[in-house]
Amino acid sequence: MADVVASSLVRLVCDKMGTKLMKEFGLLSGADKELKKLKGILEMIRDVLDDAEVRQEKDKALRGWLKKLKDVAFEIDDLLDDVAIESVKSENNRKNGIIGKVCKLSSLPNSVKFKYAIAHRAKGIREKLDEIAIERSKFHLQVKMTTESNREDIVIRESSSFVDESEIYGREEDKEKIIDSLVNTESKNGLGVVAIVGMGGLGKTTIAKLVFNNETVRNHFDQFIWVSVNENFDIRRIIKNILESTSTTNFDLSLELLQCKLKERLGGRRFLLVPDDVWNENTEKWDNLRGLLTIGAQGSKVIVTSRSTRVASIMGTVEPYILAGLSEEDCWLLFERRAFTLATTSDTNSNLVAIGKQIVKKCGGVPLAAKVLGSLMRFKRKESEWLAIRDNDTWNISIVENEILPSLRLSYVNLPSHLKQCFAYCALFPKNERIWISDLIQLWIAEGFIQSSDNRAELKDVGMGFVEELLSRSLFQVGPMYDGETISCIKIHDLVHDMASYVAGEECSTIDTDGIITIKENTRYSSFIWKNSPLFGSIYSLGIPTKLRTL
C-alpha cells in the first residue's frame, strides 16, 4: 500500500497562507479569522507529521488520518489558488479599463459574492481540520522526530559474510578490480576506504562477500570484520558489533569502555572492515568512527556498500566503484537456475525457455529481480502462466511486491518528504523514456513541489539540487545525452519506475489510449500517453473526477 506523504503539501499550503496576497484578501473579505485559524491548526499538525509518516506503515488508522489530512490540505490549496486566479482576473480587468482607471487600489477580487463564498468554504474546511486535530491526540505523535537515535521504526537488517560462489554469475571482473584496489593500492590518508555504489538489488553486498572471502585477501589481512549498518549509523552499536564479530563475548559496555576494547582488539593489526548497507550522510559521524579505526596497522582497509554516491564521497578515499547491472546472459543464468531446478533446460518446453529469456529482459540487469522471477516461475509449467508474466507491464505480482519492492522501497523511505513527492510524481512519465531535466523541474515548480527557503535562490537551481540528490541516491540514472560534463536528461530503471507507481498509489496515474480511458476517483495527477487513437477525441471523452489537479 502506498505511503501518504502529507508533510510537503502542508508545508506548501502554510507558506501560501503566509503570503501578502492572502493576508490582504483575508482582511478585505472578512475571512481573516478563519484563514488564521486554518493556518494555526495546520502548523500545529505539521510539527508531528514526520513522526506520523514514519509510523504509518505499522498503523493503518494513522495512514487513514494522514489521508484525511492530505485531502483537506488539497482543499485549502484549491481555495488559495481560486483566490490567486481571481486576483489575476481582477487585475487584468482593471488594466483593460473594465472597472475604470480610478479604482487601482488593489488587485484583489472585489466581488462580494466571491468573498462570501471563500469565507464560507474556509469555515467548512476549518471544521474538518478541527476534527482531524482532535483525532491526532489518540496516536500519541511526537513533535519533530528528526534524529536517527529516537526512531523506533529502524530495523537492523542483518547480513552475513557467507556466500555460495556457485550461485554468482557475471561478477568476476568486478571482484578482481576491487581486490586489486585493496591489496595493491596504499592510501595516502592512512585508512583506505573503497565504496561500492549502486541501486537496491544490484548485488553490492554480494560483491563485498566475494572479496571478503577471497583467498588473496585472506592472506593479505590479519583481521576480518563484517558489520550490518543500515539506516542507523550509531557509533556505539557499530563498535559493539565490530568487537562481537571477533569474539563470542557480549560487549554491553559504555562507549568509553568499548573504545578501549577496540584499541586492544585492532591496535597494530592490519584489518579489513566491511560496513554493509550504509546510508549515513553525516560527515561528522563518519569522522568520529574513522578516528577510532586509525589504530590499525598501515594498509588496513574498509569496503563500504551503499546506494548513495554522497555516502561514497564522504567515506571513500578513492573513486567509488559504481556497480553496473548484469548482462542479459548472466541474468538468464540466474533465472534459469531457479526456474528450471526440477528439470534440465533441455528437458523443458523450448517455448518456456524462449518466453523465459523475454521475461529476463524485464529484469534490467538487476540480479535480485532475476532470482525472484526465476523462483516465481519454478512451479509454473503452462505457457499461458509464463506469457502472463512476460506481458505484465508492472510488477504487481505478490511475490515480487514482497521480495523486490521492499528492497527498493528503502531508498524511498529514506528520502526527505519533499523529495518523496517529487520522486512519486515521476510515475507520470512513460517507462523507457528519457526525461528532460528542464521539463521535469518546470513541472515540479508548477505543482508547487519546489519552494526556496532562501528568497535569493532560483527555483530552477533548487530543482536541480533535487535532481542531483535523486541521482546520488541511485533513484535516477544519467540519461543517454550525457556528454561527461552537463546532464541534460535522466532515465529511471523500470523497477524503480514501478516502485514510484507503487508508492504513488492512485494519486498519480497514467492514461493509456490503447485501453479503456478512465481516471480513478482519487487521482490528483495524471498523464495522457497518446499512441494510436485520436488524441483530442480521447481527451474529450474523459470523465474528469473532481479531485484531479493536473492532466
Secondary structure, 3 states (H helix, E strand, C coil): CCCCCCHHHHHHHHHHHCCHHHHHHHHHHCCHHHHHHHHHHHHHHHCCHHHHHHHHHHCHHHHHHHHHHHHHHHHHHHHHHHHHHHHHHHHHHHHCCCCCCCCCCCCCCCCHHHHHHHHHHHHHHHHHHHHHHHHHHHHCCCCCCCCHHHCCCCCCCCCCCCCCHHHCCCCHHHHHHHHHHHHCCCCCCCCEEEEEECCCCCCHHHHHHHHHCCHHHHHHCCEEEEEEEECCCCHHHHHHHHHHHCCCCCCCCCHHHHHHHHHHHHCCCCEEEEEEEECCCCHHHHHHHHHHHCCCCCCCEEEEEECCHHHHHHHCCCCCEECCCCCHHHHHHHHHHHHCCCCCHHHCCHHHHHHHHHHHHCCCCCHHHHHHHHHHHCCCCCHHHHHHHHCCCCCCCHHHHHHCHHHHHHHHHCCCHHHHHHHHHHHHCCCCCCEEHHHHHHHHHHHCCCCCCCCCCCHHHHHHHHHHHHHHCCCCEECCCCCCCCCCEEECCHHHHHHHHHHHHHHEEEEECCCCCCCCCCCCEEEEECCCCCHHHHHHCCCCCCCCCEC
